[in-house]
Amino acid sequence: MKNKLRSIGEQGKHVFNQNLQIIHLGKLGKVEDATRVFSHIFHKNLVTYNSMISVFAKNGRISDARQLFDQMTRRNIVSWNTMIAGYLHNNMVEEANQLFEKMPQRDNFSWALMITCYTRKGELEKARELFDLVPDKLDSACWNAMIAGYAKKGQFNDAEKMFEQMPRKDLVSYNSMLAGYTQNGKMHLALQFFERMAERNVVSWNSMVAGFVNSGDLNSAWQIFEKIPYPNSVSWVTMLCGFARHGKITEARRLFDRMPSKNVVSWNAMIAAYVEDLQIDEAVKLFMKMSDKDCVTWTTIINGYIRVGKLDEAREAYNQMPRKDIAAETALMSGLVQNGRIDEASQMFSRMSTRDAICWNSMIAGFSQGGRMDEALDLFRQMPIKNTVSWNTMISGYAQSGKMDRAAMIFQAMGERNVVSWNSLIAGFVQNNLYLDALKSFVLMGQEGKKPDQSTFACALSACANLAALQVGKQLHQCILKSGYVNDLFVSNALIATYAKCGRVQSAEQVFKDIECVDLISWNSLISGYALNGYANEAFKTFEQMLSEGMAPDEVTFIGMLSACSHAGLANRGLELFKSMINDFDIEPLAEHYSCVVDLLGRMGRLEEAFDIVRGMKVKVNAGLWGSLLGACRVHKNLELGRFAAERLLELEPHNASNYITLSNMHAEAGRWKEVERVRVLMREKKAGKLPGCSWIELQNEIQSFLSHDSAKLRHENTQITLNTLSAHMRDKCNISDIKSTFDIL
């Protein structure tokens, strides 16, 4: 009998140790190893099953957890609670609620779980309804769950009222209230509450340190940290991360070196701080000193190498990694994508046994950014569960490829759209010069109840600028004032460009003056605005002011300045500026700079100089540059040089009809009719077509567009009536006896 009892005892001890092993492996994410241990236990008990259910659930394998739960012939209340907790961990509220309803009996933990489930989802009314049904109101767990829910949502009055009504308050209750204040940035209230607490533990102190760190008040965070009676690893890591996040790497390292004992989390935090500050050598030094590295350590160092462009070192670290996880694989794959090594990334993706949404989206984005939309679409269709990022990536990809019809189709097929979805569509329309569609989408976005952000407003303003739609731009300005984005630099710069392109230079100046801290784009937008509207003197004054304030110009600045010189006919000054750009500011000229100089000299009739500059260019000549030279040749009737420019232009744009027409007109003006016929034949052979003319006008705050030969917009009778009325007014006011022939021509 004694031997039998001893055998049972040994067996129970063995099962107990195996249960602990399952839990330990689950914490390390080694689900397959845990499953193997579970399958080899001959005498499984309730703890064995409950432990394995928890391992499955916490590692995202909720269906496996439920399958095991359903297989159990006997369950206790812990089994039910473990399964509900698993659903809660995976944000599956409805499934958790269905299981809760089926429970044969419930304890206080069951009720607290479901209340927490609803509070985490922000469904506080449902949580309160459940709380009112709790039979044992003396237990503090349910009270604490409700307090935490209210506090997290910032409903402090409800949280405080429930806190005061609690029959028995414990330290968790106080910490729940405190966390509500700190997590919402209410540090003044948090400090007052903290000082009133009769009892505190390290969680209380850590909550205060984290609150001040998140608020950017490192001095207060440090003062609280130094007063912690017995700081734990969370205390040290929270303060260390606070220093790192705000760029105080020296202070972070000093704190790290002071730590009495360092766990893997603290090492990872310090390495991540160096990686964030791009000090990869220091990160590697720490990495090499670590005795026990986990998956986070390896992934952090791989990311560090990728961020500084050391992709081969990142791959080597990945190859040395003893146990590769999906985070490390995705990090390396994303690095390959960022460096344009799409095929290598694709091969790696195909070899991955497990893929999450981040992994799928990274690969889809890689194909999209490389213009390989067929492959992106193929991957998108294979993706088992698509999230909003997946759909938005496809919209942006098609937009960048100039396929806005496909982008719009993807957008329409989306189930739920967010602001990024609308921004991707609107930005796509702007990028592809479909400005009216961009503004229409902006209106539809508001009708759907989505609030625009700074990117939305900037894109809409860009559309207005390109349409010269001043009234719509003004309306957008009013919306921006109401929405609170008026101080956003991105939006302010777009406003400057819009007013400038609409000819309202003074309004552009006012927006510029209202910006607290202007950047280079602000200066460039104003200078380009002056140039566009012929205010060369103001452009030069702004340029000089910009230099005096220590702002270094870039390529865009000089495009604006050279354009100002061109419009004002300041050839010599423009050439001096061009030389200064190269010699004084060490800026390599782009094709756009040469186009401005050629246009400038062409306007002044200095065609040979313009041609010499083109021949001496270090960059590839584009169509715009030859077009400027051809236009100048026509104005100054230089047929020989014009013909040469036209031939180069026709090589770059063989299907652009306007180039043929310009050259044909030049020959016609010179009386060379055979050449005129030759150009027209060549035009037919190349099948050069002319895009239909498009005009637009603002009427009653709406933009009306008109395409030539658009039968939908032809109103012959109305047009005739209007012309007759105008004729009568002109006769009366101008004493013109007969202008019928003029309107007949029109």
C-alpha positions in Angstrom: 0.0 0.0 0.0 2.8 2.3 0.9 4.6 1.6 -2.4 1.3 2.3 -4.2 0.9 5.6 -2.5 4.5 6.5 -3.1 4.0 5.6 -6.8 1.0 7.8 -7.0 2.8 10.6 -5.3 5.8 10.3 -7.6 3.4 10.3 -10.6 1.6 13.4 -9.3 4.9 15.1 -8.8 5.9 14.2 -12.3 2.7 15.5 -13.8 3.0 18.7 -11.7 6.5 19.3 -13.1 5.3 18.7 -16.7 2.4 21.2 -16.1 5.0 23.8 -15.1 7.1 23.0 -18.1 4.0 23.5 -20.4 3.4 26.9 -18.8 7.1 27.9 -19.1 7.3 26.9 -22.8 4.1 28.9 -23.4 5.6 32.0 -22.0 8.6 31.6 -24.3 6.2 31.2 -27.2 7.3 27.7 -27.9 3.9 26.3 -28.5 5.0 23.3 -30.5 7.3 22.2 -27.7 4.5 22.7 -25.2 2.2 20.6 -27.3 4.7 17.9 -27.5 5.1 17.8 -23.7 1.3 17.8 -23.3 0.8 14.9 -25.7 3.4 12.7 -23.8 1.6 13.2 -20.4 -0.2 9.9 -19.8 -2.2 10.9 -16.8 -3.5 14.4 -17.7 -5.4 16.3 -15.0 -7.5 19.4 -15.1 -4.4 21.6 -14.5 -2.8 20.0 -17.6 -5.7 20.8 -19.8 -6.2 24.4 -18.4 -2.4 25.1 -18.8 -2.4 24.0 -22.5 -5.6 26.0 -23.2 -3.9 29.1 -21.8 -0.7 28.5 -23.8 -2.7 28.2 -27.1 -4.9 31.3 -26.3 -2.0 33.5 -25.3 0.0 32.6 -28.4 -2.9 33.5 -30.8 -4.0 29.9 -31.5 -7.5 30.4 -30.1 -9.2 27.8 -32.3 -6.8 25.2 -30.9 -7.6 26.3 -27.4 -11.4 26.0 -28.0 -11.0 22.6 -29.7 -9.1 21.3 -26.6 -11.7 22.9 -24.3 -14.5 21.1 -26.2 -12.6 17.8 -25.9 -12.5 17.9 -22.1 -14.8 15.3 -20.5 -14.7 17.2 -17.2 -14.3 20.9 -16.6 -14.0 23.0 -13.5 -14.7 26.8 -13.2 -11.0 27.5 -13.9 -11.4 25.8 -17.3 -14.3 28.1 -18.2 -12.5 31.2 -16.9 -9.3 30.2 -18.8 -11.2 29.9 -22.0 -13.0 33.2 -21.5 -9.7 34.8 -20.6 -8.3 33.4 -23.9 -11.0 35.1 -25.9 -10.4 38.3 -24.0 -6.7 38.1 -24.8 -7.6 37.8 -28.5 -10.2 40.6 -28.4 -13.1 38.2 -29.2 -15.8 39.7 -27.1 -18.8 38.0 -28.6 -17.3 34.5 -28.3 -16.4 35.3 -24.7 -19.9 36.4 -23.9 -21.4 33.3 -25.5 -19.2 31.1 -23.3 -20.0 33.2 -20.3 -23.7 32.6 -20.8 -23.2 28.9 -21.0 -21.3 28.6 -17.7 -22.9 26.2 -15.2 -21.6 28.4 -12.4 -19.6 31.5 -12.0 -17.3 33.0 -9.5 -16.2 36.6 -8.9 -13.3 36.2 -11.3 -15.8 35.1 -14.1 -17.8 38.3 -13.6 -14.6 40.5 -13.4 -13.3 38.9 -16.7 -16.5 39.7 -18.6 -16.7 43.3 -17.2 -13.0 43.8 -18.2 -13.8 42.4 -21.6 -16.4 45.1 -22.3 -14.4 47.9 -20.7 -11.4 47.2 -22.9 -13.6 47.4 -25.9 -14.9 50.8 -24.6 -18.5 49.4 -24.2 -18.9 50.8 -20.7 -22.7 50.7 -20.7 -22.7 46.9 -21.3 -20.0 46.6 -18.6 -22.1 48.5 -16.1 -25.2 46.4 -16.9 -23.2 43.3 -16.2 -21.7 44.8 -13.0 -25.3 45.5 -11.7 -26.0 41.7 -12.1 -23.0 40.7 -10.0 -24.3 38.7 -6.9 -21.4 39.4 -4.6 -21.0 43.2 -4.4 -18.4 42.9 -1.6 -15.8 41.5 -3.8 -13.5 44.2 -5.1 -12.4 42.6 -8.4 -15.6 43.7 -10.3 -15.4 47.2 -8.7 -11.8 47.5 -9.8 -12.6 46.4 -13.3 -15.3 49.1 -13.6 -13.0 51.8 -12.1 -10.2 50.9 -14.5 -12.7 51.0 -17.5 -14.1 54.5 -16.6 -10.6 55.9 -15.8 -9.1 54.6 -19.0 -11.8 56.3 -21.0 -11.2 59.5 -19.2 -14.6 59.4 -17.4 -13.1 60.5 -14.1 -16.4 61.6 -12.5 -17.9 58.1 -13.0 -14.6 56.5 -11.8 -14.4 58.6 -8.7 -18.1 58.1 -7.9 -17.7 54.3 -8.1 -14.4 54.5 -6.1 -16.2 56.3 -3.3 -19.1 53.9 -3.3 -16.8 50.8 -3.0 -17.6 48.9 0.2 -14.0 47.7 0.5 -11.1 49.5 -1.2 -7.8 47.7 -1.8 -4.5 48.8 -3.3 -5.6 47.6 -6.7 -8.6 50.1 -6.5 -6.2 53.0 -5.7 -3.8 51.9 -8.5 -6.7 51.7 -11.0 -7.7 55.2 -10.2 -4.1 56.4 -10.4 -3.5 54.7 -13.7 -6.6 56.4 -15.1 -5.1 59.8 -14.4 -1.6 59.0 -15.5 -2.6 57.2 -18.8 -4.7 60.2 -19.8 -2.0 62.7 -19.0 -3.8 64.2 -16.1 -0.6 64.4 -14.0 -1.8 67.3 -11.8 -4.8 65.2 -10.6 -2.6 62.1 -10.5 -0.1 63.8 -8.2 -2.9 65.0 -5.9 -4.4 61.5 -5.7 -1.0 59.9 -5.2 -0.2 62.1 -2.3 -3.6 61.2 -0.6 -3.0 57.4 -1.0 -2.7 55.8 2.5 -0.7 52.9 1.0 1.5 52.6 -2.0 3.4 49.8 -3.7 5.9 49.8 -6.5 3.1 49.7 -9.0 1.9 53.1 -7.7 5.3 54.6 -8.0 5.9 53.1 -11.5 2.5 54.5 -12.7 3.6 58.0 -11.7 7.0 57.6 -13.4 5.4 56.4 -16.6 2.9 59.2 -16.5 5.5 61.9 -16.3 7.6 60.2 -18.9 4.7 60.1 -21.3 3.9 63.7 -20.6 7.5 64.7 -21.5 8.3 65.9 -17.9 11.5 64.0 -17.3 12.5 66.1 -14.4 9.4 65.2 -12.4 9.7 61.5 -13.5 13.3 61.5 -12.2 12.3 63.0 -8.9 9.6 60.4 -8.4 12.0 57.6 -9.5 14.6 58.6 -6.9 12.0 58.4 -4.1 10.9 54.8 -4.9 11.7 52.8 -1.8 12.4 49.5 -3.6 12.4 50.0 -7.4 12.0 46.9 -9.5 13.1 46.2 -13.0 9.9 47.9 -14.4 10.9 51.1 -12.5 14.4 51.1 -14.0 13.3 50.2 -17.5 10.5 52.9 -17.5 12.9 55.6 -16.6 15.6 54.3 -19.0 13.1 54.3 -21.9 12.0 57.8 -20.9 15.5 59.1 -21.3 16.0 57.2 -24.5 12.7 58.4 -26.0 13.7 62.0 -25.5 17.1 61.6 -27.0 19.0 61.6 -23.6 21.1 58.5 -24.4 24.0 59.5 -22.1 21.6 59.7 -19.1 20.0 56.4 -20.2 23.4 54.6 -20.3 24.3 56.1 -16.9 21.1 54.7 -15.4 21.6 51.3 -17.1 25.1 51.0 -15.6 23.7 51.8 -12.1 21.1 49.1 -12.2 21.7 46.6 -9.4 20.6 43.6 -11.5 19.9 43.6 -15.2 17.3 41.3 -16.8 16.9 40.7 -20.5 14.2 43.5 -20.7 16.7 46.1 -19.4 19.4 45.0 -21.9 16.9 45.1 -24.7 15.7 48.6 -23.7 19.3 50.0 -23.7 20.1 48.3 -27.1 16.8 49.7 -28.5 17.8 53.2 -27.3 21.1 53.0 -29.2 19.3 51.7 -32.3 16.8 54.5 -32.1 19.7 57.0 -31.9 21.4 55.2 -34.8 24.4 54.4 -32.6 24.6 50.9 -34.0 28.2 50.3 -32.9 27.3 50.9 -29.3 24.2 48.7 -29.7 26.4 45.9 -31.0 28.9 46.2 -28.2 26.0 45.7 -25.6 24.6 42.9 -27.8 27.9 41.0 -27.7 28.1 41.4 -23.9 24.7 39.8 -23.3 24.8 36.3 -22.1 21.1 35.5 -22.5 19.5 36.9 -25.6 15.8 36.5 -26.5 14.0 37.0 -29.8 13.4 40.7 -29.0 17.2 41.2 -28.7 18.0 39.6 -32.0 15.1 41.4 -33.8 16.2 44.8 -32.3 19.8 44.4 -33.5 18.6 43.2 -37.0 16.4 46.4 -37.2 19.4 48.4 -36.1 21.6 47.2 -38.9 18.7 47.8 -41.4 18.2 51.4 -40.2 21.8 52.3 -41.0 21.8 50.5 -44.3 23.9 47.5 -43.2 21.8 44.9 -44.8 24.5 42.2 -45.1 25.2 42.5 -41.3 21.4 42.2 -40.7 21.2 39.0 -42.7 24.3 37.6 -40.9 22.7 38.3 -37.5 19.5 36.7 -38.7 21.4 33.6 -39.8 23.1 33.4 -36.4 19.8 33.6 -34.5 19.2 30.3 -32.7 15.4 30.4 -32.9 13.9 32.5 -35.6 10.5 34.1 -35.0 8.1 35.9 -37.3 9.2 39.4 -36.0 12.8 38.8 -37.0 11.8 37.3 -40.4 9.5 40.3 -41.1 12.2 42.8 -40.0 14.8 41.3 -42.4 12.2 41.0 -45.2 11.1 44.6 -44.7 14.8 45.7 -44.9 15.2 43.9 -48.2 12.1 45.7 -49.5 13.3 49.1 -48.3 16.6 48.6 -50.2 14.9 47.6 -53.4 15.8 43.9 -53.2 12.3 42.8 -53.9 13.1 39.4 -55.4 15.1 38.4 -52.4 12.3 39.6 -50.1 9.8 37.6 -52.1 11.9 34.5 -51.9 12.1 34.9 -48.1 8.4 35.5 -47.9 7.6 32.3 -49.7 9.8 30.3 -47.3 8.1 31.6 -44.2 6.0 29.0 -42.4 4.0 31.6 -40.4 2.9 35.0 -41.7 1.0 37.7 -39.8 -0.7 40.8 -41.3 2.5 42.9 -40.9 4.4 40.4 -43.0 1.8 40.3 -45.8 1.5 44.0 -45.9 5.2 44.6 -46.0 5.5 42.3 -49.0 2.5 43.9 -50.8 4.0 47.3 -50.1 7.3 46.2 -51.6 5.7 45.1 -54.9 3.5 48.3 -54.9 6.5 50.6 -54.4 8.4 48.8 -57.1 5.5 49.3 -59.5 4.9 45.6 -59.7 1.1 45.8 -59.2 0.2 42.5 -60.8 2.3 40.7 -58.2 1.0 42.9 -55.4 -2.6 42.1 -56.5 -1.9 38.4 -56.6 -0.5 38.5 -53.1 -3.4 40.7 -51.9 -5.9 38.2 -53.2 -4.1 35.3 -51.4 -4.0 37.2 -48.1 -6.3 35.2 -45.7 -7.4 38.1 -43.6 -7.0 41.6 -45.0 -6.9 44.6 -42.7 -7.3 48.3 -43.6 -3.6 48.7 -44.1 -3.7 46.0 -46.9 -6.5 47.9 -48.8 -4.8 51.3 -48.3 -1.5 49.9 -49.6 -3.2 48.7 -52.8 -4.9 52.1 -53.4 -1.6 53.9 -53.0 0.2 51.4 -55.2 -2.2 51.8 -58.1 -2.2 55.6 -57.6 1.6 55.7 -57.9 1.4 53.6 -61.0 -1.0 56.1 -62.6 -3.9 53.6 -62.6 -6.5 55.6 -60.7 -9.4 53.6 -62.1 -8.0 50.5 -60.4 -7.3 52.5 -57.2 -10.9 53.7 -57.2 -12.2 50.1 -57.7 -10.2 48.9 -54.7 -11.5 51.8 -52.6 -15.1 51.1 -53.5 -14.6 47.4 -52.6 -13.4 48.2 -49.1 -15.6 47.2 -46.2 -14.6 49.9 -43.8 -12.5 53.0 -44.7 -10.5 55.1 -42.4 -9.0 58.6 -43.0 -5.8 57.0 -44.5 -8.0 55.3 -47.1 -9.6 58.6 -48.2 -6.2 60.4 -48.1 -4.7 57.7 -50.3 -7.5 58.1 -52.9 -7.4 62.0 -52.8 -3.6 62.1 -53.0 -3.7 59.7 -55.9 -6.1 61.9 -57.8 -3.8 64.9 -57.2 -0.7 63.0 -58.2 -2.4 62.0 -61.5 -3.6 65.6 -62.2 -7.3 64.6 -61.6 -7.9 67.6 -59.4 -11.7 67.7 -59.8 -12.0 64.1 -58.7 -9.8 64.9 -55.7 -12.2 67.7 -54.6 -15.3 65.5 -55.3 -13.7 62.8 -53.1 -13.1 65.4 -50.4 -16.8 66.3 -50.3 -17.8 62.6 -50.3 -15.5 62.0 -47.4 -17.3 64.6 -45.3 -20.7 63.1 -46.3 -19.5 59.7 -45.0 -18.8 61.3 -41.7 -15.0 61.0 -41.8 -13.1 64.0 -40.4 -10.2 65.2 -42.6 -6.8 65.5 -41.1 -3.8 67.7 -42.1 -2.9 65.4 -45.1 -6.5 65.6 -46.4 -6.5 69.4 -46.3 -3.1 69.7 -47.9 -4.1 67.4 -50.8 -7.4 69.3 -51.3 -5.6 72.6 -51.2 -3.1 71.3 -53.8 -6.1 70.4 -56.1 -7.5 74.0 -55.6 -4.1 75.5 -56.4 -3.8 73.6 -59.7 -7.4 74.5 -60.6 -6.9 78.1 -59.5 -10.2 77.5 -57.6 -9.9 80.5 -55.2 -13.4 80.3 -53.7 -13.1 76.6 -52.9 -9.7 77.3 -51.4 -11.1 80.0 -49.2 -13.8 77.6 -48.0 -11.2 75.1 -47.2 -9.3 77.7 -45.2 -12.4 78.3 -43.1 -12.7 74.6 -42.5 -9.1 74.4 -41.4 -9.6 77.3 -39.0 -12.6 75.4 -37.4 -10.8 72.1 -37.3 -7.7 73.3 -35.5 -5.2 72.5 -38.2 -4.4 76.1 -38.9 -1.1 75.8 -36.9 0.0 72.7 -38.8 3.0 73.6 -40.9 2.1 71.1 -43.6 -1.3 72.7 -44.1 0.0 76.3 -43.8 2.5 75.7 -46.6 -0.3 74.3 -48.8 -2.3 77.4 -48.1 0.6 79.6 -49.2 0.9 77.7 -52.5 -2.9 77.8 -53.1 -3.2 81.5 -52.6 -0.1 82.2 -54.7 -1.3 80.1 -57.6 -4.7 81.8 -57.4 -3.0 85.2 -57.7 -3.7 86.3 -54.1 -0.1 87.1 -53.2 -1.1 89.2 -50.2 -3.1 86.3 -48.7 -0.1 84.0 -49.2 2.1 86.6 -47.4 -0.3 86.7 -44.5 -0.4 83.0 -44.1 3.4 83.0 -44.1 3.5 85.7 -41.4 1.1 83.8 -39.2 3.4 80.7 -39.1 5.2 80.5 -35.8 8.2 78.6 -37.1 8.6 78.5 -40.8 10.6 75.8 -42.6 12.3 75.6 -46.0 9.1 74.6 -47.7 7.4 77.7 -46.4 10.1 80.0 -47.9 10.1 78.1 -51.2 6.3 78.3 -51.4 6.3 82.1 -51.0 9.3 82.6 -53.4 7.6 80.5 -56.0 4.4 82.4 -55.5 6.2 85.7 -56.1 7.8 84.3 -59.2 4.6 82.9 -60.6 2.9 86.3 -60.3 5.8 88.4 -61.6 7.0 89.9 -58.3 10.7 89.5 -58.9 11.8 92.2 -56.4 9.7 90.6 -53.6 11.2 87.2 -54.5 14.7 88.6 -54.1 13.9 90.3 -50.9 12.4 87.1 -49.5 15.5 85.2 -50.7 17.8 87.6 -48.9 15.7 87.5 -45.7 15.8 83.7 -45.8 19.6 83.7 -46.0 19.9 86.3 -43.2 17.8 84.1 -40.9 20.2 81.2 -41.5 18.0 79.1 -43.7 20.0 77.3 -46.4 18.3 77.2 -49.9 17.9 74.0 -51.8 17.2 73.1 -55.5 13.5 74.1 -55.2 14.5 77.6 -53.9 16.6 78.3 -57.0 14.0 77.0 -59.4 11.7 79.7 -57.9 14.3 82.4 -58.1 15.4 81.5 -61.7 11.7 81.5 -62.7 11.3 85.0 -61.2 14.2 86.2 -63.2 12.8 84.6 -66.3 9.4 86.3 -65.9 11.0 89.7 -65.2 13.5 89.4 -68.1 16.5 89.6 -65.7 18.8 87.5 -67.8 22.1 88.7 -66.3 20.9 88.5 -62.8 19.5 85.0 -63.5 22.8 83.8 -64.8 24.6 85.2 -61.8 22.1 83.4 -59.5 22.7 80.1 -61.5 26.5 80.4 -61.0 26.0 81.3 -57.3 23.9 78.2 -56.8 26.7 76.0 -58.1 29.7 77.8 -56.7 28.4 79.3 -53.4 25.8 76.8 -52.3 27.3 73.6 -53.9 24.0 72.6 -55.5 24.2 70.5 -58.6 21.8 71.9 -61.3 18.8 69.8 -62.3 17.1 69.7 -65.6 14.5 72.1 -64.2 17.2 74.7 -63.4 18.5 74.5 -67.0 15.0 74.8 -68.3 14.6 78.1 -66.4 17.9 79.5 -67.7 17.1 78.4 -71.3 13.6 80.0 -71.0 15.2 83.2 -69.5 17.8 83.5 -72.3 15.2 82.5 -74.9 12.8 85.3 -73.9 15.7 87.8 -74.3 16.5 86.4 -77.8 19.9 85.0 -76.7 19.3 81.7 -78.3 22.9 80.7 -79.1 23.8 81.1 -75.4 20.8 79.0 -74.4 21.9 76.3 -76.9 25.4 76.4 -75.5 24.1 75.8 -72.0 22.0 72.9 -73.2 25.1 71.3 -74.9 27.2 71.7 -71.8 24.6 70.2 -69.4 25.8 67.4 -67.1 22.3 66.0 -66.6 19.9 64.3 -69.1 18.0 66.8 -71.1 14.2 66.5 -70.6 11.3 67.4 -72.8 10.5 70.6 -70.9 14.0 72.0 -71.7 13.8 71.4 -75.4 10.2 72.7 -75.3 11.5 76.0 -73.8 14.1 76.3 -76.5 11.7 75.5 -79.3 9.2 78.1 -78.1 11.9 80.7 -77.9 13.0 79.8 -81.4 9.6 80.3 -82.8 9.1 83.7 -81.1 12.5 84.9 -82.5 12.1 83.1 -85.8 15.3 81.0 -85.5 14.2 78.2 -87.8 17.5 76.3 -87.9 17.9 76.0 -84.1 14.2 75.5 -83.7 14.3 72.5 -86.1 17.1 71.0 -84.1 15.2 71.4 -80.8 12.1 70.0 -82.3 13.8 66.9 -83.6 15.2 66.2 -80.1 11.8 66.9 -78.6 10.1 64.5 -81.0 12.5 61.8 -80.0 11.4 62.2 -76.4 7.7 62.8 -77.1 6.8 61.2 -80.5 3.1 61.2 -79.8 2.7 64.8 -78.5 0.8 66.7 -81.2 1.7 70.2 -80.0 5.4 69.7 -80.8 4.5 68.9 -84.4 2.2 71.8 -84.6 4.8 74.3 -83.3 7.4 73.1 -85.8 4.8 73.1 -88.7 3.8 76.7 -87.8 7.4 77.8 -87.9 7.9 76.3 -91.4 4.6 77.9 -92.5 5.7 81.4 -91.2 8.9 80.9 -93.2 6.9 79.9 -96.3 8.4 76.4 -96.4 5.2 74.6 -97.4 6.9 71.3 -98.4 8.3 71.1 -94.9 4.9 71.9 -93.5 3.4 68.9 -95.4 6.3 66.7 -94.3 5.7 67.4 -90.6 2.0 66.8 -91.0 2.7 63.4 -92.7 5.1 62.5 -89.9 2.5 63.5 -87.3 0.0 61.1 -88.9 2.6 58.3 -89.1 3.4 58.6 -85.4 -0.3 58.8 -84.7 0.3 61.8 -82.5 -3.0 62.9 -80.9 -4.0 66.0 -79.2 -5.7 65.7 -75.8 -9.1 67.3 -75.7 -9.0 70.9 -74.4 -10.2 71.3 -70.8 -11.4 74.4 -69.1 -13.0 75.0 -65.7 -14.7 77.8 -63.9 -16.1 78.3 -60.4 -19.9 78.9 -60.4 -21.8 79.3 -57.1 -18.9 77.7 -55.2 -18.9 74.7 -57.6 -16.2 73.9 -60.1 -17.6 73.2 -63.6 -15.3 71.5 -66.1 -15.7 71.7 -69.9 -14.0 69.3 -72.4 -13.9 70.2 -76.1 -16.5 68.2 -78.1 -18.3 67.2 -74.9 -21.8 66.8 -76.1 -23.2 66.8 -72.5 -22.0 70.4 -72.1 -23.2 71.7 -75.4 -26.0 74.3 -75.0 -26.2 75.9 -78.4 -29.5 77.8 -77.8 -28.4 79.2 -74.5 -25.0 80.1 -75.8 -26.6 82.0 -78.7 -29.0 83.9 -76.4 -26.1 84.9 -74.2 -24.0 86.0 -77.1 -26.8 88.1 -78.5 -27.3 89.8 -75.1 -23.6 90.6 -74.9 -23.7 92.0 -78.4 -26.4 94.4 -77.5 -24.5 95.6 -74.4 -21.3 96.1 -76.3 -23.1 98.1 -79.0 -24.6 100.4 -76.3 -21.4 100.8 -74.3 -18.7 100.7 -77.0 -20.6 102.2 -80.0 -19.8 99.2 -82.1 -22.2 99.1 -85.0 -21.8 95.5 -86.1 -19.9 92.8 -84.3 -22.1 89.9 -85.5 -19.3 88.5 -87.6 -17.1 88.3 -84.5 -19.5 86.1 -82.7 -20.2 84.1 -85.8 -16.5 83.2 -85.8 -16.8 82.1 -82.2 
